[in-house]
């Protein structure tokens, strides 16, 4: 990267002395073919002679000094080269002034050398100073001025200052648009960089605003189906996603899908993946029914077009399972995740965010369907991975930690569950199965005593019935709990048996509600008569 090249101080232009000019040309032509250290010595001798003959500010004297610096650079000493030229600038500043074309050209070489030295702060500062001087000498719209400002923005991006970089590109966009017009390729490139750096600076909403302009500009100049336009639309989707604006992400994704279908067939993988992304954002935007339809239609097409373990297929199945969890269909969620999680982990990696979320959703689904033992084993394996990825306050980490702590009998699990409940109510709502599970555990954390406690339990049970239905596994489990609280031991055992047979008649023997009733009966049977071993089904009472 040459940086900003202004006056060409690398090629001799002549002193008027034919003999000296021949020596200069031979020296310049041979400088790259001999040892750099020897070349520097030869050029230093030649420089002294040129200065004596034509003066230190003559272009030929500057050309020799520049080549001396280039030799130092060739010796892997770009810092020494930059220092040498900086000294030359100091020597000439009073004689020819800071705005002389030769001085500007030397500053351009110095800025380039600081960059070659990986001294990014010095490179950025040097290009910023050069841009200001060029603006004074040649005007704000001069190509050299704009090039220096572009180099300033680019090197600022290397200094780990994203906010300053975004500001530099914002300023560059205004300048280039005024000087070059809105449709110039360099203006389009600057728009792209501005979106990128607004995202990096933690301003996704600003990136989305700039992204809308970027899409409109690329569509106007390159066409709706051009690869650059599609790339701009993809950046716009990511910007809205980072801004936590699901409605904006849906609009951007719909636009991307329409644009792709202009030039790509409906069965191409980029189109299929865009459909998957659109369904995901529909879920976040609060349109689960449309999202479910999108997932179902996409899965039908994927079954025809791609292998069952293709990345797009697995991510689509995961997205649909996640939607079913949010809709409260936890049993179906658990079955689907159990089927796809091994392949998903193999294809995208065990620490991928979707793999970790799938693991968390599987644990949560097992909890709501009563598979406490498997849920605990999986929670213990998953907890450190979630903590590393999301930290300790993320809802997934809180939920899995609460399961591990509860399984270990740690009383502090209640504090974690209280914090989790606030997150669940915010994310899932108060009547989601997992929210209700946590509410029930907190309500029964201490032995209920007195009418107010029992009244709260009765009210919570009615919420279970309204939200989940009387035959849901969680509702049946809650009903069994109330039976054991209300009745003496033999009566409770009899009523639990009736509860089980009622579930068999209504749901069948393998439904979650039936399994929950059987588990409650056999557990209470062991408590009452001290019987151990395999679950025993209650006998029907004679009619």
C-alpha positions, 0 to 999 in steps of 0.5 A: 500500500503506497498511501497517498502519492503526490509529487513523484520524488522517486524518479530523477527529473534532472539538474541541468548538468548532464554528467551529474544527471547520468550519475543520478540515473545510474544510482537510481536504477541500481539502488535495488540491485545492490546491498541496501547498506552499501546503497545507503552509503553511495546515496549519502555521498551522492546527496552531499554532492547534489546539495553542494551543486543545486541546494538541499531543496532541489527535487533531485536532492529530495529524490536521493533522500527518498531513495536513502529512506527506501533502502532503509525500508528494504533493510527492514528498518521502516522506522529508521526510514520514517525518522530520516524523512521526518528529519528532512521535513524539519530541515526544509520547513523554513526554506520551502514552507509546509504547503510546498508540493515537495513537503506534502509528498515527503509527508505522504511517504512518512505516513506510509512508512509509519504504517509499514512499521505497524505504528498505527497511531503514528500512521493515523496521526500523520495522514490526518495532518497530511489531509489538513495540509492538503486541504489548505494547499489544494482544497477540500475536494482535491483527490489527494486530500480525499485520499489522505482522509481515506487513509486517515480513516483506514489507519484509525480503524487499526488503532482499536478506536471504533468510535473515532473510526466511525466519525472519520468515515462519516466525515469522509462520506460527506466529503466524497459525496460532495466532491464525487457525487452520490453514485461514485464507487468510492462513495459506495465503498465509504457507505459500507465502511461506515456501516461496519464501523458503526456496528463495531462502535456499539451503535447498531441503530446508527448502523441500520440507518446508514445501512438503509441508505447503503442499500438504496445507493447500491440498488440505484447504482448497481441494481437490485440483484447485484451481489454488492446490493445483496451484501448490503442487504445482508449487513442491514439484517445484521444491523437490525438484529444487533440493534434488537429491532426484530421488526426492522430485521423482518423488513430487511430480511423480506427485502433480501429474500425478494432481491435474491429471488430476482437472480437466484432460483428458489432452491438455491441455498442462499435463498433457503438460508434467507428463508430460515433467517426470516422465520427466526426474526418473525419469532422475535418480532412476535409473529409466531404463527407466521413463523411456524408456517414459514418453518413448516414450508421450509422444512418440506422444501429442505427434505427434498433438496438437502441432506438431513444433516445439512447445516441449513436443515439442522438450523431450521429444525432447531429454530422450529424447536425453539419456537415450539418451546416458546409456544409451550409445546415442551414435550415436542421440543424435547423430542425434536432436540433429542433427535437433532442435537448430536448432528447439530453439535457435530456440524456447527461445533459443540460450543456454537451458540445454537448448540448451547441454546439447544442444550439449554432448551432440552434441559428445560423441556425435560424439567417440564415433562418430568425427566428430572434425572436426565435433566440434572445430568445434562445440566451439570455437563452444560453449566460450565459451557453456558457460563463461559459463553453467556456469563452468570446472569444470562437466563439460560445459565440461571436456569441450568444452575438452578437445576444443578443446585436444586439437584444437589440440595443447595438451599441457595437454589431458591435465590437463583430461581427468584432471579430466574423467575424475573427473567422468565416472566420478561422473556416467556410470560407468566403462563409459559410452562417453565415460568409456571414450574419456577413459580410452583417451586418457589411457592412450595419451597417452604411447607405451606402453613395457614390459609393465605399460603394455601390460597396462593397455591390454589390460585396458582393451580387455577393458572395451571389449569387455564394456561396448560389445561387440566391434563397437562403433565405439569397440571397433573403433577400439581394436582397430585401435590394438592391431593397429598397435602389435603388428605390423609395417607390412605385417602390420598393414595386412593385419589392418586390412583383415581387421578391416574386412571382418569389420565389413562382414559383421557390421554392414554398410557404414554401421555406426559400427564399419565406418566406424571400421575403414575409417578405421583402414585408410586412415590406416595405408595412407597411412602405409605407402605414402604414399598420399593422397586419398580413403579406399580400401577394402581388397580381399578376399584370395582364399579 
